[in-house]
Amino acid sequence: MLGPDLGGLGEIYSANEVLNLIRKPSESIKSGHETQEVKTTDGEVFLGRMQGSNAGEIILVTVGNRLVRVPRSKIASEQARPTSLMPEGLLDGLSEQQTSDLLAYLGVRDREPAWLMRQWLKVEGVLRSFAPQVSLKAKLAALAAVGGALVAALRFWRKRRRAR
């Protein structure tokens, strides 16, 4: 498969984050999905994701999920490109309803933003890093304060959703 697995996308990203990933695909390329450019001695140029390689050939997955095998003896140059194979502007021309339908199809629902969970995990990681220097009482106080802010944000989000 050329692109990353989109299963569970709505569990990881909020709607705005997914829209930004679609609008600017080259800003956040998932590891292992970098674009490779291979030029052959015959003048052909292939763009795709590296599927595999060995001593005799490079295997790329190109647009249309086509496997292209390029013998190493025919490779003039090979380089990673900083741009995504996913074109920009895919949302251009879509109505608000069509964009909403696309998000629903991708599993992104109108629910608590995924960033709340990520913020909580970040705070938890920071508190763990201070383990030797900070007392348990201080950690619990910090956790309660941040947790209270996250709960307030969650309540606000749910109230806003019900008002729609």
N, C-alpha and C positions, 0 to 999 in steps of 0.2 A: 504494500500500500504506500502510495506516495506521501500523503499527509499523515499527521498524527491522529491517533485514536481520539475521537470526540466523545466517546462514552463517558459519562460522569462530568462533563464540562460544567454543567450547572451546579455541581456540588463544590467546585473549586473556584469558579469565578462568578462575580455579580454580572448583571445585565450590561452595565456600563463597561466593565472590563472586557466582556466578550465583544461588544461593539467596537471598542478600541483595538482589540486584536484583529478584527476583520478590516477596520479602516486602515490600520497601519501594520500590515503583516510582517514587515521587515524589522520592526522594532523589537519583536520578541519571538525569535525562532527557537523552537523546542530542540534541545540537544538531540543529535542524531538525524535531524531533518534539515541540516544545512545544505545549501545549493552547491553542487559541484559543476564546474565547467571543464569539459574535456574536448580538446581540439585534436583532430587526427591529421596525419600526414597527407591525407586526401583532401583536406580542407573542410571536413565536416565538423560541426560544433554540436555537442550534446550538453544539455542542461538537465540535471536531475539530482536525486538523492542517492548517495552511495549505498548500494545494497550489499556489496561484497567485493573482495578483490583477492587475487592470488598471484603467484609468480607469472602467470600467463595472460591474465586479463583483469579488467575492471568491469563491474556490473553496476549499472545505474538503473534506477526506476525513474522514468520520465513521465511527463504529462500523459494522462490516459492509462496510467499504471502499466506502461509498456516496459519490459526489461530489455535493456540494451547492453550487449556484451561487446566491449572494445578490447581487442588484443593489445597488450602492452607494446608490441612491436610497431603498432600503428599510431601510438599516442605521441603527438608533437608537444602538447602541454596539458597540464592539469592544475586546476586551482580552485580553492573554495571562494565562493562569492558571498558578499555581505547582505545580499537581498534574498527575499523569499520567492519561491516559485509561485506563491499565491499572489495574484495581481491586486493592486489597490483599486478602489472604486467599486467594489462588488455591491455596496449598499446604494450606490448612486441610482436614482430612478425608482427605488422602492418606496412605497407609501409607508406611513407610520404603522398601519395595520399589517402590511407585508413583513416589515421588520419585526414586529411583535410575533407574528406567526413563525418567522425564522428562529427567533429566540426560543419559542415554545418547542419547536421541532428539535432544537439542540439540547433541550432539557433544562433551559434556564427559566425558572419560574419566578413569579413575583413573590418573593419571600425574603426572609431576613438576609441581608447581604452576606456573602461568603467572607467578606473582609472582617466581619466581627470575629469569626472563628480564628482567622489568621492573626488578628491582633491579640487575641487571647493567648495563642500559642507563642507569639513573640514575647509577650510579657512573662509568661511562664519560663521561657528560655533565659531571659535576662535575670530573673530571680534565681534561677539555678546557678548562673554564672557567678553570683555574689555569695554563694553558699558559705565559704570560709569567713568572709568579712562581716556578714550581716546576721544578726540573731534571728531566731525563728519568729519571735514576736514582731520584729520589724518587717520580716518578709510577709507575714500574715496580714499586717496592717496595709502594706503596699498592695497586696493581692486583693484585699477587700475594697480598697479605694478604686483600683482599676476595674475590678469586677463590677463594682457599683456603677461606674461610668458606662461599661459595656451593656449592662442590664438596662440602664436608662436609654441608651441608644436603641437597643432592641425593642423596648416598649414604644418608643417614638415611632420606629419603623412600622411596627404592627398597627399602631393607632392610625398612622397615615394610610396604610394599606386598607384598613376597614373603612376609612372615610371616602375611598374612591367609589 
